[in-house]
Amino acid sequence: MDILHLIDRLEEMVTDARRLPVGGGAVIPRQRLLDLIDRMRVAVPREVYDARELVEKQEEILHKARDEAALMLAEARERLEARITDASVVKAAILALANASGPLGACIPAPLLLRPCARFVPVL
């Protein structure tokens, strides 16, 4: 049976039910109602169940993607911090060599320095 037809039958059951004198309730035979509910479950198109499964899978995929994105961001931050630390060490070493006396201090090209070295003498 078509689900819409079954919903119409449920509505008929409620409208035709004997009304209680107090509270506006209605008396519907329990077994007839349960049978109709069973027929409604059977009549629900398979696509509805498929759609429910799709939504659940979509939520699972989104959750997994968010977790992976957070992990990737954390790893990228760690790599960035390591590179910043490495760059600071290199900068400090270049500056130390530039300020050192002797032949090593005079051999560092100016573009490698963050501030020009007045003592740069090209080695030929």
N, C-alpha and C positions, 0 to 999 in steps of 0.2 A: 504494500500500500504506500501511497505517497505520504510523506511526512506532513504536508499541509492539510491533507484530508484527515489525518489522525488528530492534528491540532483542532480542527473543526469539531471532530467527535468529542474531544475533551471539553471544549467550550459548551457543546450541547449537554454533556453530562452535568456540568456545573449549573447551567441555566435551568435544566429540567429537574434538578435535585430538589428534594423536599427541604424547605427552609425550617430552621429552628426558630422557635418563638422568641428566644432571647439571644442577643448578640449578633444576629445576622449571619450565623453559620449555616452550613448546608450539610445534609447527610447524603453521602455517595457510597454505594456499595464498594467495599474495600477491594474485593477480588476483581471486579470490573475495571476499577481504576488501575490496579497493578497489571492486569492484562494489557490494557491500553498503553501503559508506560513501556512494557516489554515490546509491543509492536512498534512503538515510536523509536526505540533503540535500534531495532532491526531496520527500520525504514531510513535511518540517518544515512545519507550518502557516504560512500567510502572516502570521498574527497575531503570530508570534514575531518575524519580521523587522520588522513594523510597530512592535511594542513596543520593539525595539532602537532604531529611528529616533526614537521618542517620547522615550526616555530620553536620547538624544543631544541632541535639541532642548531638552528640559527643562534639561539641564546648561548648554547654551549660553544659554538665557534667564536662568537663575539667575546665571550669571557676568556677563552684561550688566547685570542688575538690581543686583548688588553693586557693579559699577563705577559705575553711575549714582548709586547711593546714596552712595558715597564722594565722588563729585564734588559732589553736592548738599550734603553735610555740609561739605565744604571751602568751598563758596561761601557757605553760611550762616554759617560761622565768620568769613569775611572781612567779610561784611556786618555781623555783630555787632561785630567789632572796629572797623569804620568808624563805627558808631553810637556806640560807647563813646567813641571819639576825638572825634566831633562833640559828644557830650554834655559831655565834659570841657572842650572849647573854649567851649561856651555857658555852662557853669557858671563858668568863669574870667572870661568877659566880664561876666556878671551881677555877680559879686563885685567885679570891678574898677570897674564903674559904681556899685555900691552904696557902695563905699569912696571914690569920687571926690568931690571937693568941687564945689560948684556945683549948678545946677538939675537936671542929668541924674542925679546921685547921689541926689537926693531923689525921683525920679519912678518908681522901680522898685517895684512892688507886693511886699509881703512874701511872698506865696505863691510867687513866682518864686525867692526866695532860699532857700538851704538853711539859712541862719541868719537870724533876723529882723533887720531893719535898724532901729535905734533912731531914725534920722534921717528915716524915711518921713513925708512930708507929702503928703497927697493934693492933686492939682492939679485945681482946679474950673474 
